[in-house]
């Protein structure tokens, strides 16, 4: 699985169908290309059924790509906890575990990493996490390189206010470890359906006018949740 097999301390991420998402603040996201999805989910399930996983204070969410342009990723996997310290502890615990070794061996010829990102919540969201109730919710990832983060976040909060009557959870994360030319911010919009997700479009003309000189789009894609390990 290329460099992902050495880094993927998978054991759980955001269950967007629960309130746990609100307290989960930090983590690592992996965009991956999977040749045999059922086999990958089977290996991940076995890993998360292990005693080490039971002791972990993190969550894992697996999503399948719906539309991501030229991106090669077929899936997105996130490992997430209440803080970066929780991710540190998980990585240390899994580094020498037999369960993780078995997992990496099982996926070695099946999964290729296309991108990865370390993320940390900025405390900027519209407070609508509870509206996401579907286990197969949709998530729109918008990666950006922002030169004036305070100004951008202020404009983003105005955009959230303009769409306050919708059923979309909007939240922003600072990102790092995205490689040369990578972004420093990802905005994620989540909804129970594509119709709700794509109807969250009020105030965008004003938003673009405010931010066009301080942000560069890096990538965006829409993914749908298919499995959660809690």
C-alpha positions as CSV (number, residue, x, y, z in Angstrom):
1,X,0.0,0.0,0.0
2,X,3.0,2.2,-0.6
3,X,3.7,4.7,2.1
4,X,0.1,4.4,3.5
5,X,0.8,1.0,5.0
6,X,3.4,2.6,7.4
7,X,1.2,5.5,8.4
8,X,-2.4,4.3,8.4
9,X,-3.2,3.8,12.1
10,X,-6.7,3.3,11.2
11,X,-9.0,2.6,14.1
12,X,-11.8,4.9,13.9
13,X,-13.1,8.3,12.8
14,X,-16.1,10.5,12.6
15,X,-19.5,8.9,12.8
16,X,-21.3,11.7,11.1
17,X,-24.6,10.1,12.1
18,X,-23.8,10.8,15.8
19,X,-22.9,13.7,18.0
20,X,-19.4,12.3,18.3
21,X,-18.4,14.4,15.3
22,X,-18.8,17.6,17.4
23,X,-16.0,16.5,19.9
24,X,-13.7,15.0,17.3
25,X,-11.3,17.8,16.5
26,X,-8.2,16.4,14.9
27,X,-7.0,13.6,12.7
28,X,-5.5,12.2,9.5
29,X,-7.3,11.8,6.2
30,X,-6.2,9.4,3.5
31,X,-7.4,9.5,-0.1
32,X,-6.8,6.1,-1.5
33,X,-7.3,4.0,-4.7
34,X,-8.8,0.6,-3.9
35,X,-8.9,-2.2,-6.4
36,X,-11.1,-4.6,-4.3
37,X,-13.3,-2.6,-1.9
38,X,-15.0,-5.6,-0.2
39,X,-11.6,-7.1,0.6
40,X,-10.4,-3.7,2.0
41,X,-13.4,-3.3,4.2
42,X,-13.0,-6.9,5.4
43,X,-9.4,-6.2,6.5
44,X,-10.4,-2.9,8.1
45,X,-13.2,-4.6,10.0
46,X,-10.8,-7.3,11.3
47,X,-8.4,-4.6,12.5
48,X,-11.2,-2.7,14.3
49,X,-12.5,-5.8,16.0
50,X,-9.1,-6.3,17.7
51,X,-8.5,-5.6,21.4
52,X,-6.2,-2.7,20.5
53,X,-8.9,-1.0,18.6
54,X,-11.3,-1.4,21.6
55,X,-8.9,0.6,23.7
56,X,-8.5,3.4,21.2
57,X,-10.2,6.8,21.7
58,X,-10.6,7.4,18.0
59,X,-13.1,6.7,15.2
60,X,-12.8,5.8,11.6
61,X,-15.1,6.7,8.6
62,X,-14.8,5.2,5.2
63,X,-16.4,7.1,2.3
64,X,-16.6,6.2,-1.4
65,X,-15.9,8.8,-4.1
66,X,-19.0,10.2,-5.9
67,X,-17.2,12.9,-8.0
68,X,-13.7,14.2,-7.6
69,X,-12.6,15.5,-11.0
70,X,-9.2,14.3,-12.0
71,X,-8.5,12.8,-8.6
72,X,-7.6,9.1,-8.6
73,X,-9.0,8.3,-5.2
74,X,-11.8,5.9,-5.1
75,X,-12.2,6.2,-1.3
76,X,-11.5,8.5,1.6
77,X,-10.6,7.2,5.1
78,X,-10.3,9.4,8.1
79,X,-8.9,8.6,11.5
80,X,-10.0,11.1,14.1
81,X,-9.9,11.9,17.8
82,X,-10.6,14.7,20.2
83,X,-7.0,16.0,19.8
84,X,-3.8,15.4,18.0
85,X,-2.6,13.7,21.1
86,X,-5.2,11.0,20.6
87,X,-3.8,10.4,17.1
88,X,-0.2,10.3,18.5
89,X,-1.2,7.7,21.1
90,X,-3.0,5.6,18.5
91,X,-0.1,5.6,16.1
92,X,2.3,4.6,18.9
93,X,0.1,1.8,20.0
94,X,-0.3,0.4,16.5
95,X,3.2,0.8,15.4
96,X,4.3,-2.6,16.7
97,X,1.0,-4.4,17.0
98,X,0.5,-7.8,15.3
99,X,-3.1,-6.7,14.3
100,X,-1.8,-3.7,12.4
101,X,0.9,-5.8,10.7
102,X,-1.7,-8.3,9.6
103,X,-3.8,-5.4,8.3
104,X,-1.0,-3.9,6.2
105,X,-0.2,-7.3,4.8
106,X,-3.8,-7.9,3.8
107,X,-4.1,-4.6,1.9
108,X,-0.6,-4.3,0.4
109,X,-1.6,-5.2,-3.2
110,X,-5.0,-3.7,-3.0
111,X,-4.7,-0.1,-1.8
112,X,-2.6,2.8,-3.1
113,X,-2.3,6.2,-1.4
114,X,-3.1,9.1,-3.7
115,X,-3.0,11.9,-1.0
116,X,-3.1,12.4,2.7
117,X,-3.7,15.3,5.1
118,X,-3.3,16.2,8.7
119,X,-6.2,18.3,10.0
120,X,-7.2,20.3,13.0
121,X,-10.5,22.0,13.7
122,X,-10.6,25.8,13.7
123,X,-13.8,26.1,15.7
124,X,-15.6,27.5,12.6
125,X,-18.8,25.7,11.8
126,X,-22.5,26.4,11.5
127,X,-23.5,24.2,14.5
128,X,-25.6,21.8,12.4
129,X,-23.8,18.5,13.1
130,X,-26.9,17.0,14.6
131,X,-28.8,17.4,11.2
132,X,-26.6,14.7,9.7
133,X,-28.5,11.5,10.6
134,X,-27.9,9.3,7.6
135,X,-25.3,6.5,7.8
136,X,-24.7,7.2,4.1
137,X,-24.4,11.0,4.2
138,X,-22.5,13.0,1.6
139,X,-19.5,15.1,2.2
140,X,-18.1,17.8,-0.1
141,X,-14.4,18.4,0.6
142,X,-13.0,21.8,-0.7
143,X,-9.3,22.1,-0.3
144,X,-7.8,25.7,-0.5
145,X,-4.6,27.6,-0.2
146,X,-5.5,30.7,1.8
147,X,-3.2,33.7,2.3
148,X,-5.3,35.6,4.8
149,X,-7.0,33.0,7.0
150,X,-8.8,35.4,9.4
151,X,-10.4,37.3,6.5
152,X,-11.4,34.1,4.7
153,X,-12.9,32.6,7.9
154,X,-14.9,35.8,8.5
155,X,-16.3,35.6,5.0
156,X,-17.0,31.9,5.5
157,X,-19.0,32.6,8.7
158,X,-21.1,35.1,6.7
159,X,-21.7,32.4,4.1
160,X,-22.8,30.0,6.8
161,X,-25.2,32.7,8.1
162,X,-26.7,33.1,4.6
163,X,-27.4,29.4,4.5
164,X,-28.6,29.0,8.0
165,X,-32.0,27.7,6.9
166,X,-30.5,24.7,5.2
167,X,-29.8,21.2,6.4
168,X,-26.1,21.2,5.6
169,X,-23.3,21.0,8.2
170,X,-20.5,23.3,7.2
171,X,-17.1,23.1,9.0
172,X,-13.5,24.2,8.5
173,X,-10.2,22.6,9.3
174,X,-6.6,23.8,9.1
175,X,-4.5,21.3,7.2
176,X,-0.8,20.4,7.1
177,X,1.4,17.8,5.6
178,X,-0.3,18.1,2.2
179,X,3.0,18.2,0.2
180,X,4.5,20.8,-2.1
181,X,1.8,23.1,-3.4
182,X,-0.8,21.7,-1.0
183,X,-3.5,23.7,0.7
184,X,-3.7,24.9,4.3
185,X,-7.5,24.8,4.7
186,X,-10.3,22.4,3.9
187,X,-14.0,23.3,4.1
188,X,-16.3,20.3,4.5
189,X,-20.0,20.5,3.8
190,X,-22.0,17.5,4.9
191,X,-25.7,16.6,4.1
192,X,-28.0,13.6,4.2
193,X,-28.7,13.8,0.5
194,X,-27.1,15.3,-2.7
195,X,-30.2,17.5,-3.1
196,X,-29.6,19.1,0.3
197,X,-25.9,19.3,-0.3
198,X,-26.1,21.1,-3.6
199,X,-28.9,23.4,-2.5
200,X,-26.7,25.1,0.0
201,X,-25.8,27.9,-2.4
202,X,-27.0,31.3,-1.0
203,X,-24.6,34.2,-0.8
204,X,-21.9,32.7,-2.9
205,X,-21.5,35.7,-5.2
206,X,-20.7,37.9,-2.2
207,X,-18.5,35.2,-0.7
208,X,-16.4,34.8,-3.9
209,X,-16.0,38.6,-4.2
210,X,-14.7,38.8,-0.7
211,X,-12.2,35.9,-1.0
212,X,-11.2,35.7,-4.6
213,X,-7.8,37.5,-4.0
214,X,-6.9,35.5,-0.9
215,X,-7.6,31.9,-1.8
216,X,-6.5,29.4,-4.5
217,X,-8.6,26.3,-5.0
218,X,-6.5,23.1,-4.8
219,X,-9.1,20.3,-5.2
220,X,-12.6,19.4,-4.4
221,X,-14.6,16.2,-4.3
222,X,-17.8,14.7,-3.1
223,X,-17.8,11.5,-1.0
224,X,-20.5,9.3,0.5
225,X,-20.1,7.4,3.8
226,X,-20.2,3.6,3.5
227,X,-18.7,2.3,6.8
228,X,-18.1,3.6,10.3
229,X,-15.9,2.1,13.0
230,X,-16.6,3.5,16.4
